[in-house]
Amino acid sequence: MSENENDISLKYIYELLKKEIENPALQQIEPDTYQKVATSLGSLKGQGFEGVEAKVRDRMVELLSASARLLFEVRQRKVHEEGSEPLDYSRLTDEEKYVLDGEQEAAGRLDEVVAATTKGRPKVLEAISGRVREKRIVVRFVKAQEQFVGVDMTKYGPFQQEDVATLPLENARSFIEAGAAVQVHARLL
C-alpha cells in the first residue's frame, strides 16, 4: 500500500497479479482493491507535474492501469474455466460479481429467446420484441447532432456537445457506435 490508505501501489498490484497467475485457484483479494486502484489513478492523474516528472507519472498511470486490467482479466478467466472447482463467490470483489451477474443475465436472455423459438411460443418473442422497442438509453453527446426522427417517430434534438438525452435503444446505439455519443450509466452515478 502507499502513504494514503485509499491508494494502492504498483508493487502491490504486481504482487497480487503474480500470486493470481501462479495459483490455479481464485485468490482472496481485498474487496475494495479496484476502488483503491481507481483512487490511486485519480490521484496520480491529478498531480500537476511537468517535463520528466509528467512522463514518469504518465508511465506509472499506464503500468498501474494495465496491471489492474490484467488482474481483472486473469481472475475472470478463472471464474469461467471449465472443470475447475466450484466458484467461491466470497473470493470475488463486488465489481467482479457485477460483471458475472451481467453475464448470467445475458445467458438467461439467450436461453429465453432460444426456448421461446424452439418451443413455438411467438407471443413470448413478441413480448421480448416489444421490450426492446420500448427500451430507452441515456446518452451524452460528444459531437453536436442535427434534429432527427427516432425509430419511434418522435423528433429529437438538435443536440450540442455535452447534451444528455434519453433515446430509443436503436437510435442510441447508432450514435454510440458512430462515436457521436456515449452511454450514461445512471445507476452507477
Contacts in CASP RR format, 6 or more apart in sequence:
PFRMAT RR
TARGET T0000
AUTHOR 0000-0000-0000
METHOD contacts of the structure
MODEL  1
MSENENDISLKYIYELLKKEIENPALQQIEPDTYQKVATSLGSLKGQGFE
GVEAKVRDRMVELLSASARLLFEVRQRKVHEEGSEPLDYSRLTDEEKYVL
DGEQEAAGRLDEVVAATTKGRPKVLEAISGRVREKRIVVRFVKAQEQFVG
VDMTKYGPFQQEDVATLPLENARSFIEAGAAVQVHARLL
1 7 0 8 1.000
1 8 0 8 1.000
1 9 0 8 1.000
1 12 0 8 1.000
2 8 0 8 1.000
2 9 0 8 1.000
2 12 0 8 1.000
2 40 0 8 1.000
4 39 0 8 1.000
4 43 0 8 1.000
6 35 0 8 1.000
6 36 0 8 1.000
6 39 0 8 1.000
6 40 0 8 1.000
7 36 0 8 1.000
7 39 0 8 1.000
7 40 0 8 1.000
7 43 0 8 1.000
8 33 0 8 1.000
8 36 0 8 1.000
8 37 0 8 1.000
8 39 0 8 1.000
8 40 0 8 1.000
8 64 0 8 1.000
9 40 0 8 1.000
10 60 0 8 1.000
10 63 0 8 1.000
10 64 0 8 1.000
10 67 0 8 1.000
13 37 0 8 1.000
13 64 0 8 1.000
13 67 0 8 1.000
13 68 0 8 1.000
13 71 0 8 1.000
14 67 0 8 1.000
16 27 0 8 1.000
16 29 0 8 1.000
16 33 0 8 1.000
16 71 0 8 1.000
17 67 0 8 1.000
17 70 0 8 1.000
17 71 0 8 1.000
17 74 0 8 1.000
19 27 0 8 1.000
20 26 0 8 1.000
20 27 0 8 1.000
20 29 0 8 1.000
20 71 0 8 1.000
20 74 0 8 1.000
20 75 0 8 1.000
20 78 0 8 1.000
21 74 0 8 1.000
24 78 0 8 1.000
24 84 0 8 1.000
25 78 0 8 1.000
25 84 0 8 1.000
25 85 0 8 1.000
26 75 0 8 1.000
26 78 0 8 1.000
26 79 0 8 1.000
26 87 0 8 1.000
26 88 0 8 1.000
26 91 0 8 1.000
26 92 0 8 1.000
27 75 0 8 1.000
27 91 0 8 1.000
28 90 0 8 1.000
28 91 0 8 1.000
29 91 0 8 1.000
29 93 0 8 1.000
30 36 0 8 1.000
31 93 0 8 1.000
31 94 0 8 1.000
32 93 0 8 1.000
33 71 0 8 1.000
33 93 0 8 1.000
34 68 0 8 1.000
34 72 0 8 1.000
34 93 0 8 1.000
34 95 0 8 1.000
37 64 0 8 1.000
37 68 0 8 1.000
40 64 0 8 1.000
41 61 0 8 1.000
41 64 0 8 1.000
41 65 0 8 1.000
44 57 0 8 1.000
44 60 0 8 1.000
44 61 0 8 1.000
44 64 0 8 1.000
45 57 0 8 1.000
45 61 0 8 1.000
47 57 0 8 1.000
48 54 0 8 1.000
48 57 0 8 1.000
49 56 0 8 1.000
49 57 0 8 1.000
72 95 0 8 1.000
72 96 0 8 1.000
75 92 0 8 1.000
75 96 0 8 1.000
76 96 0 8 1.000
76 99 0 8 1.000
78 84 0 8 1.000
79 87 0 8 1.000
79 92 0 8 1.000
79 96 0 8 1.000
79 100 0 8 1.000
89 97 0 8 1.000
92 100 0 8 1.000
112 124 0 8 1.000
112 128 0 8 1.000
113 125 0 8 1.000
113 128 0 8 1.000
115 121 0 8 1.000
116 122 0 8 1.000
116 124 0 8 1.000
116 125 0 8 1.000
116 128 0 8 1.000
117 125 0 8 1.000
132 169 0 8 1.000
133 151 0 8 1.000
133 152 0 8 1.000
133 168 0 8 1.000
133 169 0 8 1.000
135 168 0 8 1.000
135 169 0 8 1.000
136 166 0 8 1.000
136 167 0 8 1.000
136 168 0 8 1.000
136 169 0 8 1.000
136 172 0 8 1.000
137 166 0 8 1.000
137 167 0 8 1.000
137 168 0 8 1.000
137 169 0 8 1.000
137 172 0 8 1.000
137 173 0 8 1.000
137 176 0 8 1.000
137 183 0 8 1.000
138 164 0 8 1.000
138 165 0 8 1.000
138 166 0 8 1.000
138 183 0 8 1.000
138 184 0 8 1.000
138 186 0 8 1.000
139 164 0 8 1.000
139 165 0 8 1.000
139 166 0 8 1.000
139 167 0 8 1.000
139 172 0 8 1.000
139 175 0 8 1.000
139 176 0 8 1.000
139 181 0 8 1.000
139 182 0 8 1.000
139 183 0 8 1.000
139 184 0 8 1.000
140 162 0 8 1.000
140 163 0 8 1.000
140 164 0 8 1.000
140 181 0 8 1.000
140 182 0 8 1.000
140 184 0 8 1.000
141 159 0 8 1.000
141 160 0 8 1.000
141 161 0 8 1.000
141 162 0 8 1.000
141 163 0 8 1.000
141 164 0 8 1.000
141 165 0 8 1.000
141 175 0 8 1.000
141 180 0 8 1.000
141 181 0 8 1.000
142 161 0 8 1.000
142 162 0 8 1.000
142 179 0 8 1.000
142 180 0 8 1.000
142 181 0 8 1.000
142 182 0 8 1.000
143 161 0 8 1.000
143 179 0 8 1.000
143 180 0 8 1.000
143 181 0 8 1.000
144 158 0 8 1.000
144 159 0 8 1.000
144 160 0 8 1.000
144 161 0 8 1.000
145 157 0 8 1.000
145 158 0 8 1.000
145 159 0 8 1.000
145 175 0 8 1.000
145 180 0 8 1.000
145 181 0 8 1.000
146 157 0 8 1.000
146 158 0 8 1.000
147 155 0 8 1.000
147 156 0 8 1.000
147 157 0 8 1.000
147 158 0 8 1.000
148 155 0 8 1.000
148 156 0 8 1.000
148 157 0 8 1.000
148 171 0 8 1.000
149 155 0 8 1.000
149 156 0 8 1.000
150 156 0 8 1.000
150 167 0 8 1.000
150 168 0 8 1.000
150 171 0 8 1.000
151 168 0 8 1.000
151 170 0 8 1.000
151 171 0 8 1.000
152 168 0 8 1.000
156 165 0 8 1.000
156 167 0 8 1.000
156 171 0 8 1.000
157 165 0 8 1.000
159 165 0 8 1.000
164 184 0 8 1.000
167 175 0 8 1.000
172 181 0 8 1.000
172 183 0 8 1.000
175 181 0 8 1.000
176 182 0 8 1.000
176 183 0 8 1.000
END
